[in-house]
Protein backbone atom coordinates (compact mmCIF):
# COMPACT_ATOMS: atom_id res chain seq x y z
CA UNK A 1 0.00 0.00 0.00
CA UNK A 2 1.17 3.56 -0.71
CA UNK A 3 2.28 5.34 2.48
CA UNK A 4 -0.52 7.39 3.94
CA UNK A 5 1.06 10.86 3.92
CA UNK A 6 2.08 10.76 0.21
CA UNK A 7 -1.39 9.44 -0.66
CA UNK A 8 -3.04 12.28 1.22
CA UNK A 9 -0.81 14.85 -0.52
CA UNK A 10 -1.43 13.20 -3.88
CA UNK A 11 -5.23 13.32 -3.70
CA UNK A 12 -5.10 16.90 -2.38
CA UNK A 13 -2.91 17.83 -5.33
CA UNK A 14 -5.35 16.21 -7.75
CA UNK A 15 -8.20 18.27 -6.30
CA UNK A 16 -6.06 21.37 -6.87
CA UNK A 17 -5.34 20.35 -10.46
CA UNK A 18 -9.01 19.67 -11.18
CA UNK A 19 -9.87 23.11 -9.82
CA UNK A 20 -7.04 24.60 -11.87
CA UNK A 21 -8.53 23.14 -15.06
CA UNK A 22 -12.00 24.46 -14.23
CA UNK A 23 -10.58 27.86 -13.34
CA UNK A 24 -8.52 27.94 -16.54
CA UNK A 25 -11.70 27.40 -18.54
CA UNK A 26 -13.35 30.55 -17.11
CA UNK A 27 -11.37 33.17 -19.11
CA UNK A 28 -11.59 31.10 -22.33
CA UNK A 29 -15.27 31.68 -23.03
CA UNK A 30 -14.93 35.37 -24.04
CA UNK A 31 -11.99 34.39 -26.28
CA UNK A 32 -14.07 31.66 -27.93
CA UNK A 33 -16.93 34.09 -28.51
CA UNK A 34 -14.58 36.49 -30.26
CA UNK A 35 -12.74 33.83 -32.28
CA UNK A 36 -15.88 32.06 -33.46
CA UNK A 37 -17.91 35.30 -33.72
CA UNK A 38 -20.83 33.86 -31.78
CA UNK A 39 -23.53 35.45 -29.66
CA UNK A 40 -24.22 35.06 -25.95
CA UNK A 41 -26.99 32.60 -26.77
CA UNK A 42 -24.62 30.32 -28.69
CA UNK A 43 -22.04 30.69 -25.93
CA UNK A 44 -24.74 29.51 -23.54
CA UNK A 45 -25.07 26.34 -25.62
CA UNK A 46 -21.32 25.75 -25.27
CA UNK A 47 -21.55 26.12 -21.49
CA UNK A 48 -24.53 23.76 -21.47
CA UNK A 49 -22.50 21.14 -23.34
CA UNK A 50 -19.85 21.30 -20.62
CA UNK A 51 -22.51 20.43 -18.05
CA UNK A 52 -24.04 17.73 -20.23
CA UNK A 53 -20.63 16.15 -20.68
CA UNK A 54 -20.15 16.02 -16.92
CA UNK A 55 -23.58 14.52 -16.21
CA UNK A 56 -23.18 11.98 -19.02
CA UNK A 57 -19.71 10.75 -18.09
CA UNK A 58 -19.95 10.89 -14.29
CA UNK A 59 -21.98 7.65 -13.99
CA UNK A 60 -19.49 5.88 -16.27
CA UNK A 61 -16.62 6.71 -13.95
CA UNK A 62 -18.76 5.84 -10.97
CA UNK A 63 -19.08 2.33 -12.42
CA UNK A 64 -15.35 2.20 -13.23
CA UNK A 65 -14.53 3.25 -9.67
CA UNK A 66 -16.78 0.51 -8.29
CA UNK A 67 -15.38 -2.18 -10.58
CA UNK A 68 -11.69 -1.25 -10.82
CA UNK A 69 -11.04 1.00 -7.82
CA UNK A 70 -10.82 4.78 -7.54
CA UNK A 71 -7.07 4.92 -8.25
CA UNK A 72 -7.47 3.22 -11.64
CA UNK A 73 -10.43 5.41 -12.60
CA UNK A 74 -8.64 8.54 -11.37
CA UNK A 75 -5.57 7.85 -13.48
CA UNK A 76 -7.69 7.31 -16.58
CA UNK A 77 -9.82 10.43 -16.08
CA UNK A 78 -6.84 12.66 -15.23
CA UNK A 79 -4.85 11.55 -18.27
CA UNK A 80 -7.83 11.98 -20.60
CA UNK A 81 -8.63 15.40 -19.10
CA UNK A 82 -5.10 16.77 -19.51
CA UNK A 83 -5.20 17.65 -23.25
CA UNK A 84 -8.83 18.84 -23.36
CA UNK A 85 -8.13 22.54 -22.76
CA UNK A 86 -5.67 22.48 -25.67
CA UNK A 87 -8.27 20.72 -27.82
CA UNK A 88 -10.77 23.50 -27.07
CA UNK A 89 -8.25 26.18 -28.06
CA UNK A 90 -7.18 24.35 -31.24
CA UNK A 91 -10.68 23.36 -32.40
CA UNK A 92 -11.28 25.32 -35.63
CA UNK A 93 -15.08 25.36 -35.88
CA UNK A 94 -18.11 25.67 -33.63
CA UNK A 95 -19.06 21.96 -33.86
CA UNK A 96 -15.52 20.86 -32.97
CA UNK A 97 -15.40 23.33 -30.07
CA UNK A 98 -18.72 21.95 -28.80
CA UNK A 99 -17.32 18.42 -29.01
CA UNK A 100 -14.12 19.40 -27.21
CA UNK A 101 -16.07 21.21 -24.47
CA UNK A 102 -18.31 18.16 -24.02
CA UNK A 103 -15.19 16.01 -23.62
CA UNK A 104 -13.65 18.53 -21.22
CA UNK A 105 -16.78 18.54 -19.04
CA UNK A 106 -16.99 14.76 -19.13
CA UNK A 107 -13.39 14.15 -18.11
CA UNK A 108 -13.49 16.83 -15.41
CA UNK A 109 -16.66 15.21 -14.08
CA UNK A 110 -15.18 11.71 -14.27
CA UNK A 111 -12.08 12.89 -12.44
CA UNK A 112 -14.32 14.50 -9.84
CA UNK A 113 -16.09 11.22 -9.12
CA UNK A 114 -12.85 9.24 -8.86
CA UNK A 115 -10.90 11.75 -6.76
CA UNK A 116 -13.75 12.11 -4.26
CA UNK A 117 -13.87 8.30 -3.98
CA UNK A 118 -10.10 8.22 -3.50
CA UNK A 119 -10.36 10.91 -0.82
CA UNK A 120 -12.86 8.66 0.98
CA UNK A 121 -10.37 5.78 0.71
CA UNK A 122 -7.62 7.95 2.18
CA UNK A 123 -9.95 9.08 4.97
CA UNK A 124 -10.63 5.49 5.92
CA UNK A 125 -6.98 4.51 5.66
CA UNK A 126 -5.89 7.39 7.90
CA UNK A 127 -9.01 7.27 10.10
CA UNK A 128 -9.14 11.06 9.78
CA UNK A 129 -11.47 13.35 7.86
CA UNK A 130 -9.79 15.08 4.90
CA UNK A 131 -12.67 15.71 2.48
CA UNK A 132 -13.30 19.35 3.36
CA UNK A 133 -9.64 20.33 2.99
CA UNK A 134 -9.51 18.46 -0.33
CA UNK A 135 -12.35 20.68 -1.54
CA UNK A 136 -10.41 23.62 -0.14
CA UNK A 137 -7.51 22.70 -2.44
CA UNK A 138 -10.03 22.55 -5.31
CA UNK A 139 -11.12 26.11 -4.47
CA UNK A 140 -7.50 27.28 -4.45
CA UNK A 141 -6.92 25.63 -7.81
CA UNK A 142 -9.98 27.32 -9.24
CA UNK A 143 -8.85 30.73 -7.99
CA UNK A 144 -5.34 30.15 -9.36
CA UNK A 145 -6.61 29.02 -12.76
CA UNK A 146 -9.08 31.87 -13.16
CA UNK A 147 -6.72 34.51 -11.75
CA UNK A 148 -3.68 33.56 -13.81
CA UNK A 149 -5.64 32.49 -16.88
CA UNK A 150 -6.60 35.96 -18.05
CA UNK A 151 -3.04 37.22 -17.62
CA UNK A 152 -1.60 34.20 -19.44
CA UNK A 153 -4.03 34.56 -22.36
CA UNK A 154 -3.11 38.25 -22.65
CA UNK A 155 0.61 37.49 -22.81
CA UNK A 156 0.69 34.10 -24.55
CA UNK A 157 -2.56 33.99 -26.49
CA UNK A 158 -5.33 31.41 -26.17
CA UNK A 159 -3.33 28.49 -27.59
CA UNK A 160 -0.18 29.42 -25.67
CA UNK A 161 -2.12 29.53 -22.41
CA UNK A 162 -3.69 26.14 -23.10
CA UNK A 163 -0.33 24.54 -23.93
CA UNK A 164 1.30 25.92 -20.77
CA UNK A 165 -1.57 24.61 -18.62
CA UNK A 166 -1.35 21.23 -20.38
CA UNK A 167 2.38 20.95 -19.71
CA UNK A 168 1.91 21.94 -16.06
CA UNK A 169 -0.84 19.35 -15.68
CA UNK A 170 1.24 16.62 -17.29
CA UNK A 171 4.21 17.34 -15.02
CA UNK A 172 2.11 17.54 -11.86
CA UNK A 173 0.21 14.34 -12.71
CA UNK A 174 3.51 12.51 -13.26
CA UNK A 175 4.35 13.34 -9.65
CA UNK A 176 0.93 12.78 -8.09
CA UNK A 177 -0.55 9.73 -9.81
CA UNK A 178 2.11 7.18 -8.70
CA UNK A 179 1.45 8.23 -5.11
CA UNK A 180 -2.35 7.86 -5.19
CA UNK A 181 -3.72 5.36 -2.68
CA UNK A 182 -4.53 2.15 -4.54
CA UNK A 183 -7.87 0.76 -3.50
CA UNK A 184 -9.93 -2.09 -4.94
CA UNK A 185 -13.48 -3.40 -4.68
CA UNK A 186 -14.14 -6.21 -2.26
CA UNK A 187 -13.21 -9.54 -3.89
CA UNK A 188 -16.22 -11.16 -2.21
CA UNK A 189 -18.70 -8.70 -3.70
CA UNK A 190 -20.10 -9.79 -7.09
CA UNK A 191 -19.38 -7.42 -9.97
CA UNK A 192 -23.08 -7.17 -10.85
CA UNK A 193 -23.81 -5.91 -7.32
CA UNK A 194 -20.99 -3.34 -7.52
CA UNK A 195 -22.21 -1.89 -10.81
CA UNK A 196 -25.97 -1.73 -10.45
CA UNK A 197 -27.78 1.40 -9.33
CA UNK A 198 -28.53 1.41 -5.61
CA UNK A 199 -31.91 0.03 -4.57
CA UNK A 200 -31.72 1.85 -1.26
CA UNK A 201 -33.27 5.35 -1.34
CA UNK A 202 -30.51 6.70 0.93
CA UNK A 203 -27.97 7.79 -1.74
CA UNK A 204 -30.74 9.51 -3.70
CA UNK A 205 -31.89 11.40 -0.61
CA UNK A 206 -28.30 12.43 0.15
CA UNK A 207 -28.05 13.45 -3.52
CA UNK A 208 -31.11 15.66 -3.02
CA UNK A 209 -29.36 17.22 -0.03
CA UNK A 210 -26.26 17.87 -2.15
CA UNK A 211 -28.41 19.44 -4.88
CA UNK A 212 -30.08 21.77 -2.36
CA UNK A 213 -26.63 22.75 -1.05
CA UNK A 214 -25.14 23.42 -4.48
CA UNK A 215 -27.99 25.50 -5.92
CA UNK A 216 -27.23 28.43 -3.55
CA UNK A 217 -23.54 28.14 -4.39
CA UNK A 218 -24.35 28.34 -8.10
CA UNK A 219 -26.75 31.22 -7.50
CA UNK A 220 -24.01 33.26 -5.83
CA UNK A 221 -21.43 32.30 -8.46
CA UNK A 222 -23.59 33.32 -11.41
CA UNK A 223 -25.88 36.04 -10.09
CA UNK A 224 -24.35 37.84 -7.09
CA UNK A 225 -22.65 40.41 -9.32
CA UNK A 226 -25.86 40.99 -11.27
CA UNK A 227 -27.80 41.40 -8.01
CA UNK A 228 -25.33 43.97 -6.69
CA UNK A 229 -25.22 45.77 -10.01
CA UNK A 230 -28.94 45.79 -10.86
CA UNK A 231 -30.61 46.08 -7.47
CA UNK A 232 -27.90 47.80 -5.44
CA UNK A 233 -26.61 50.05 -8.22
CA UNK A 234 -22.91 49.41 -7.49
CA UNK A 235 -20.06 49.82 -9.95
CA UNK A 236 -18.76 46.93 -12.03
CA UNK A 237 -15.55 46.84 -10.01
CA UNK A 238 -17.50 46.41 -6.76
CA UNK A 239 -20.07 43.97 -8.15
CA UNK A 240 -17.54 41.16 -8.38
CA UNK A 241 -16.97 41.24 -4.64
CA UNK A 242 -20.19 39.34 -3.99
CA UNK A 243 -18.85 36.05 -5.31
CA UNK A 244 -15.28 36.88 -4.27
CA UNK A 245 -16.39 37.24 -0.63
CA UNK A 246 -18.25 33.94 -0.79
CA UNK A 247 -15.39 32.09 -2.52
CA UNK A 248 -12.82 33.43 -0.07
CA UNK A 249 -14.70 32.40 3.07
CA UNK A 250 -15.53 29.03 1.50
CA UNK A 251 -11.86 28.29 0.85
CA UNK A 252 -10.83 29.24 4.40
CA UNK A 253 -13.65 27.29 6.06
CA UNK A 254 -12.99 24.19 3.98
CA UNK A 255 -9.50 23.97 5.45
CA UNK A 256 -11.06 24.16 8.92
CA UNK A 257 -13.93 21.81 8.08
CA UNK A 258 -12.17 18.53 8.81
CA UNK A 259 -11.19 19.70 12.30
CA UNK A 260 -14.77 20.82 12.98
CA UNK A 261 -16.13 17.51 11.72
CA UNK A 262 -13.80 15.51 13.95
CA UNK A 263 -14.74 17.64 16.96
CA UNK A 264 -18.51 17.95 16.45
CA UNK A 265 -19.34 15.02 14.18
CA UNK A 266 -20.72 15.19 10.65
CA UNK A 267 -24.37 15.68 11.63
CA UNK A 268 -23.79 18.63 13.98
CA UNK A 269 -21.29 20.22 11.60
CA UNK A 270 -23.77 20.01 8.73
CA UNK A 271 -26.55 21.47 10.88
CA UNK A 272 -24.45 24.40 12.03
CA UNK A 273 -23.19 24.96 8.48
CA UNK A 274 -26.72 24.98 7.07
CA UNK A 275 -27.89 27.48 9.69
CA UNK A 276 -24.94 29.80 8.99
CA UNK A 277 -25.56 29.58 5.23
CA UNK A 278 -29.25 30.32 5.73
CA UNK A 279 -28.38 33.36 7.87
CA UNK A 280 -25.99 34.63 5.20
CA UNK A 281 -28.53 34.27 2.40
CA UNK A 282 -31.20 36.00 4.51
CA UNK A 283 -28.78 38.86 5.24
CA UNK A 284 -27.95 39.17 1.53
CA UNK A 285 -31.65 39.13 0.59
CA UNK A 286 -32.70 41.70 3.20
CA UNK A 287 -29.65 43.94 2.76
CA UNK A 288 -30.36 47.62 2.22
CA UNK A 289 -26.92 48.32 0.78
CA UNK A 290 -24.00 46.59 -0.95
CA UNK A 291 -21.84 46.28 2.17
CA UNK A 292 -24.49 44.22 3.98
CA UNK A 293 -25.17 42.14 0.86
CA UNK A 294 -21.47 41.33 0.41
CA UNK A 295 -21.22 40.49 4.12
CA UNK A 296 -24.21 38.18 3.66
CA UNK A 297 -22.51 36.39 0.77
CA UNK A 298 -19.34 36.02 2.87
CA UNK A 299 -21.36 34.53 5.73
CA UNK A 300 -23.17 32.22 3.30
CA UNK A 301 -19.78 31.00 2.05
CA UNK A 302 -18.77 30.05 5.59
CA UNK A 303 -21.85 27.86 5.84
CA UNK A 304 -21.93 26.43 2.32
CA UNK A 305 -18.26 25.43 2.44
CA UNK A 306 -18.63 22.09 4.22
CA UNK A 307 -22.14 21.02 3.25
CA UNK A 308 -21.14 19.25 0.04
CA UNK A 309 -17.89 17.67 1.35
CA UNK A 310 -19.83 16.10 4.22
CA UNK A 311 -22.52 14.82 1.84
CA UNK A 312 -19.85 13.31 -0.44
CA UNK A 313 -18.02 11.68 2.46
CA UNK A 314 -21.30 10.22 3.74
CA UNK A 315 -22.10 8.85 0.26
CA UNK A 316 -18.69 7.21 0.00
CA UNK A 317 -19.08 5.53 3.38
CA UNK A 318 -22.61 4.14 3.05
CA UNK A 319 -22.58 0.61 4.46
CA UNK A 320 -23.06 -2.25 2.02
CA UNK A 321 -22.65 -0.05 -1.06
CA UNK A 322 -19.84 0.26 -3.59
CA UNK A 323 -18.07 3.56 -2.98
CA UNK A 324 -18.10 4.70 -6.61
CA UNK A 325 -21.79 3.99 -7.12
CA UNK A 326 -22.98 5.91 -4.07
CA UNK A 327 -20.72 8.83 -4.92
CA UNK A 328 -21.78 8.75 -8.56
CA UNK A 329 -25.44 9.16 -7.59
CA UNK A 330 -24.79 11.96 -5.09
CA UNK A 331 -22.28 13.93 -7.17
CA UNK A 332 -24.36 13.74 -10.34
CA UNK A 333 -27.48 14.92 -8.50
CA UNK A 334 -25.51 17.58 -6.65
CA UNK A 335 -23.77 19.06 -9.67
CA UNK A 336 -27.03 19.12 -11.60
CA UNK A 337 -28.03 21.83 -9.11
CA UNK A 338 -25.24 24.12 -10.29
CA UNK A 339 -26.13 23.33 -13.91
CA UNK A 340 -29.86 23.89 -13.50
CA UNK A 341 -29.69 26.86 -11.16
CA UNK A 342 -28.35 29.61 -13.50
CA UNK A 343 -31.07 29.34 -16.15
CA UNK A 344 -33.88 28.81 -13.67
CA UNK A 345 -32.80 31.72 -11.47
CA UNK A 346 -32.38 33.95 -14.53
CA UNK A 347 -35.94 33.13 -15.59
CA UNK A 348 -37.26 33.80 -12.08
CA UNK A 349 -35.30 37.06 -11.79
CA UNK A 350 -37.22 38.47 -14.76
CA UNK A 351 -40.43 38.02 -12.79
CA UNK A 352 -39.28 38.86 -9.28
CA UNK A 353 -36.19 40.26 -7.53
CA UNK A 354 -32.86 38.67 -6.72
CA UNK A 355 -33.46 39.65 -3.10
CA UNK A 356 -36.54 37.42 -3.04
CA UNK A 357 -34.62 34.61 -4.74
CA UNK A 358 -31.84 34.62 -2.15
CA UNK A 359 -34.45 34.56 0.62
CA UNK A 360 -36.06 31.59 -1.11
CA UNK A 361 -32.71 29.81 -1.33
CA UNK A 362 -32.34 30.17 2.43
CA UNK A 363 -35.58 28.22 2.75
CA UNK A 364 -34.21 25.59 0.35
CA UNK A 365 -31.38 24.89 2.80
CA UNK A 366 -33.99 23.70 5.28
CA UNK A 367 -33.85 20.40 3.34
CA UNK A 368 -30.28 19.46 4.34
CA UNK A 369 -30.89 20.92 7.80
CA UNK A 370 -33.84 18.60 8.41
CA UNK A 371 -32.18 15.58 6.76
CA UNK A 372 -28.84 16.05 8.55
CA UNK A 373 -29.05 12.74 10.51
CA UNK A 374 -28.66 10.88 7.20
CA UNK A 375 -24.99 11.91 6.88
CA UNK A 376 -23.99 9.99 10.00
CA UNK A 377 -22.03 7.53 7.83
CA UNK A 378 -19.43 10.29 7.36
CA UNK A 379 -18.38 9.72 10.97
CA UNK A 380 -16.30 6.71 9.96
CA UNK A 381 -13.59 7.54 12.53
CA UNK A 382 -15.86 6.20 15.26
CA UNK A 383 -16.36 2.90 13.48
CA UNK A 384 -12.80 1.59 13.37
CA UNK A 385 -13.22 1.02 9.65
CA UNK A 386 -10.63 -1.15 7.91
CA UNK A 387 -8.19 0.34 5.49
CA UNK A 388 -8.77 -0.21 1.77
CA UNK A 389 -7.28 -3.29 0.18
CA UNK A 390 -4.14 -2.67 -1.86
CA UNK A 391 -4.26 -3.46 -5.55
N, C-alpha and C positions, 0 to 999 in steps of 0.2 A: 504494500500500500504506500502511496505517496505520503511523505511526512505532512503532518497536519498544518504547520505554519506555512510552508510553501503553497499548499493547496488553498488555504484561506486567502493568501495574497494573490494567487492565480485567478480565483473566481472573482475577487474584488476588481482586479485589473480588467477582466473581461466585461464586467459591468461598466467600467469606465470607458472601454473601447466601444461598446454598444452605444452608450450615450454620446460618445464623440462622433460616431457615424450619423446618429439622428441629428445632433447639433450641426454637423457639417452640411446636412441636407437643407437646413433652414435658409441660408443665404443663397441657395442655388435657384430657388423658384423664380425670383425676379429676373435672374440671368436667363433662365429658360424662356420666360415670357418675352423677353427682348429678342433672344436669338431666333425663336420660332415665330415671333410676331403674332402671339395669341392673346386673347382677351382674358379677363378675370374669370369668366365662366368656364372657358376651356382649361385654364389653370386649376380651377376647382375640380374638374374631371381628373386631372393628373394627381391631385392630392387624394381624391377618392380612390384611385387605383392603388396608391400606396397602402391605404387602409384595407382595401379588398385583398391585396396580396398577403397582408399580415393575417387576416382572418382565415384566408384559404389555407395557408401553409402551416399555421400554428397547430392545428390538430394532427397534421402529418408528423411534425416533430414531437408532439406529445406521444404518438404511437411509437416512434423510433426511440424515444427516451425510455418508454416502458419495456420495449423489447430488447434494446441493445445497451441501455444504460445512458445516463445523462452525459458522461464524458465523451462517448462516441458521437452522440447527437450534437453536442456542443462543438466538437472539432469540425464536423461536417458543415454545420450552419455557419460557423465563423469563417471557414475557408471559402465557402460559397458567397458569403456576404462581402468579403474583402474587395473584390473588383467591381462591385455594383455601382459605386459612386462614379468611377471612371467610365463605366458603360453609359451612365446617364449623360455625362458630359460629352461623350464621343458619339452618342446616337444622333444621326443626321436629320431624322424626320420625326414628326409628331407621333406616328404609330410606334416607331422604335423607342422613342422616349417613354411612351406609355408602358411598353413592354418592360423596359429597363427599370422603371419606377415600381412596377408590379413585382418584379424580381427582388428589388431592393427591400420593399416592404415585407415580402415573404421571408427573406433570409434574416432580416432584422427580427421579425416576429418569431421565427424558428429558433434563432439564437436566444431570444428572450425566454422562451419556454425551457430550453435546455439549461441555460445558466441559472435560472431560478431553481430548477430541480437539483442542479449541482450544489447550489448554495444550501439547499435543504440537506443534502448528503453531508456537506461539510459541517453544518450545524449539529447533525446527529453524531458525526465522528468526534467532534470536539466537545459535545454536550454543552454548547454555548450558543446563544442566539447571535447571528451575524446578518440576518436578512435586511434589517433596516439600514445598517451601514453599507451593505452592498448597494442598496438603492441610493444611498447618499453618494457613492462613487459614480453611479449612473448620472445623477444630477450634476456632479462636477464635470463629467465628460461632456454632457450636453451643453453646459455653460462654456466650456473650453472650445468645443466645436463651433458653436454659434458665434462666440466672441472673436475667435481667430479666423473663422471662415471668411467673413467679409473683408478683413484686411488681406488675407492670402489671395482672394479672388481679385482684389484691386491691384495687387503687385504682380501676381503670377498668371492671372487669367483663370477662366473657369476650368479648362483642362489641366493647367499647371497645378491648381489647387487640388483637383481630384487625384492627380498622380502622386502628389506629396502625401496626401492623406492615405492613399493606398499603400505606399511604401512604409509609412509609419505603422499602419495596421499590420502589414506583413511582418515587420521586424518585431513588433510587440507580441504578436501571436506566436512567433517562433520561440519567444521566451516563456510565454504563459501556458500554452497548450500542453507541453510535456509535464507540467507541474500540476495539472488539474487532477483532482481526486477521482480515481477510477472506481466507479460503482457499477453494479450489475443487478438485474432483476433476480428475484429468488429462484433458484433452480428447481424448487418444488412447486412453483406456481405455473400452471399451464399457460402456454403462450396465448391461447384464445381468451383466457380470463384477463391477462395483462392488457390486451388490445381492445377489448370491447368497451363501449361506453358504460359508465357507471349506472347501475340500477338504483342505487341509493340516491335519494333526493338531496343529500347533504352537500355534495360538491356544487350542485346547481344553485342551492340557496346561498352558499358562500360566494358563488359567482355573482349572484344578484347583489350581495353586499358589496363586492368589489366594484360592480357597475355603479352602484349608488355613490361610492366613494370617489370614483374617477370622473363622473360627470361634473361635479363642482370644480375639480382640478382643470378639466378641459374648458369649462366656462370661464375660469379666470385667465387661462392661457390665451384663449382666442378673443375674449370680449372685454376684459378689464380695461384695456386702453380705450376701446370704443366707448365704454360707459363713462370713463373719466373725461373723455373728449366731448362726447355728445351731451351728457346730462350734467356734468360738472363744469364744462366750458374751459378746461385747462389747455395749456399749450401741448404741442406734439411731443416736446422734449420731456414734459412732466407725465404725459399719459402712459408712457412705458413703465413708469415706476409701480404701477399696480401689479403687473405680473412679476416684475423684478423683486418686489418686496415679498411676494408669496414664494417665489423660487428660492430666494435667499434663506428665508426661515425654514423652508422645507429641507434644504440641504443640511443646515445646522442640526435640526431636530432629528433627521435620519441618522446622524452619527451618534446621537444620544439615545436613539430609540431602543437599541439592544440592551443597554444598561437599564432603562426604564422597564422593559419587558421582563428582564431577569428579576428585578426588584418587586414589581407589582403583579406580574403575570400577564398573559396575553389579553385576557378578558377585561381586566381593569384598565390596562393601558389603552385598549381600543375604545372603551367607554369614555375615558377622560379625553382621548384624542377627538372623538366624535363631538363631545360637548364643546371643546375648544374651537373646533372647526365651525360648528353651528353658531357659536358666539361671534366669530370673526365674520361670517357671511351676513349675520344680522346687523352687525356694526357697519359693514360695507353697504348694505341695502338701506339702512336708515340714516346714513351719513348726510350731513348738511353741507359738507365741503370736501375737497379732495384730500386733505390731510387725514381726516377721519376715515375716508374710504380706503386710502392706502394702508392705514393702520389696521383696518378690518381685514384687508387681503393678507397682510403680514401675519395677523393672528390666525386667519384661516389656514395659512401655510403650516403653522406650527401644529395644528390639529390634523390636517390632511396627511402630513408627512408619513406617519406610521400606520395609517389605516390599511393601505394596500399591502405593504410588506407583511403585516400580521396575517392578512387574509391569505396571501400566497404561502406563507409558512404553514398555516393551518391546513391548506389544501394538500401540501406536500407531505404532511404527516398524518393524513386520515388513515385510521387503522383498517387493514384488510383491503387496501386499494393501491394499485400501482401508482408510484409517485408521478410519473409523466402524464398519466391519464387525468388524475385529479387536478393537477396544475393546468393541463391543457384546457379543461372545462372552465376553470376559474379565470385564467388569464384571457382566454378568448372572450368570455362574457364581460370581463372587466374592461378590456381595451375597446370593446364595442361601444362603451359609454363615451370614451373620448372621441370616437369616430362619429357617433350619432349626435353628440351634444352640439357641435358648432352649428350645423344646419338647422336643427330644431330650435335652438336658442335664437338664432338669427330670425327665423320665422316668427317666433313669439315676440321678439323685441319690436317687430313692426306693428304689433297690436297692443303692446303694453310697454312698460319701462324696464330697463335693466335692474333698477332698484327692486322692483317687484320680483324679478326673476331670481336675484340673489337671495331674497327672503324665502322664495319657494324652494331653492336649493338647500337652505338650512333645514327646512322641513323634510326634504328627501333624506338627509343624513339621520333622521330618526330610524330609518330602516336598519342600518348597521348598529345603531345604538341599542335597539330592542333585540336584535339577533346576536348580540355580542357573545352570549354563552356558547355559541356554536364554534367559536375559534379556539376552544380549549385545547384542541389537539396541537396547537402551536407551543404549548408548554411541555415540550418533549423532555426538557432537562429534569423534570420530576419523575420521568418514567424509567430512567435507566436504560434508554433505548440502545440496542446494539449498534455498532459501527457498520457501515456498508461493507459488503463483500468486495474484495479486490478482484479486478478482472484477471 
